[in-house]
């Protein structure tokens, strides 16, 4: 395996949307949201800021921690399902913002598993002795919310996370998967469009029960498959880094695997579900809090629309 993380970065917009804010808009309550999701607040991007700008901020922090100049990058890959435009790609916009004269730059769309997909693609492009890559996950999901659908609008938030990686040997296992979503479980139907002179927004559609069942089962499955491949067990893992979709999903997965919840980092109470930004934001927060020690074994898992999933076992 060929990934070594050199630095991490993260960005959460200042604007907050609390459960109490939703109480004034729809038929819901702080207790109802907290009990079912674990979310207390989420961050919303403000007018005038876009996906690429959030990525660039997170990327600069990751580059600074890695001690690398943007001009040294060989590639930029951004995982997102909420680009402001299709051309140029979000990654190409980040390249422009960082002032990188020449590199590989493109986007990856794999919903909540997007960051792991982007990391997997980067793994295939890295070369021994070659230039490092910047891999980001960034979403502006607040702009795709149906604020009249109380089942979905309270779930998602905005943010960006990034890592700088180089060719190395700390990745012990890494697989990503996709299955046909025959039940149309999670969808964002295309881009915002105009009809008869009026804006018709593209909104998130989600079937909560089906997502819960898939996510709890798939997270347990991919972790078991990864550990079995390495002849390891859950006791060999220091930290479980899961996509922050729902606190209940993480708690259920922990119970099924017989692992203490103390070994799971959870920040969904503050961020909501940030899709592709979720995993890199967790990594950055853990890293900057000093929770990750050299030699720590991380099991990183994500699951989401597509239906997609991924699991990596990485030694810090």
Secondary structure, DSSP 8 states (H G I E B T S, - for coil): ---EEEEEEEE--SEEEEHHHHHTTSS--HHHHHHHH---EEEE--TT--HHHHHHHHHHHHHHHHT--GGG-SEEEEE-S--S-SSS-HHHHHHHHHT-SS-EEEEE--GGGHHHHHHHHHHHH--TT---EEEEEEE-GGGG--TT-TTTTTTB--EEEEEEEES-S-EEEEEEEE---TT--EEE-SS-EEETTEEE---EEE-HHHHHHHHHHHHHHHHHHHHHHTT--GGG-SEEEE--S-HHHHHHHHHHHT--GGGB---HHHH-B-GGGHHHHHHHHHHHTT---TT-EEEEEEEETTTEEEEEEEE-
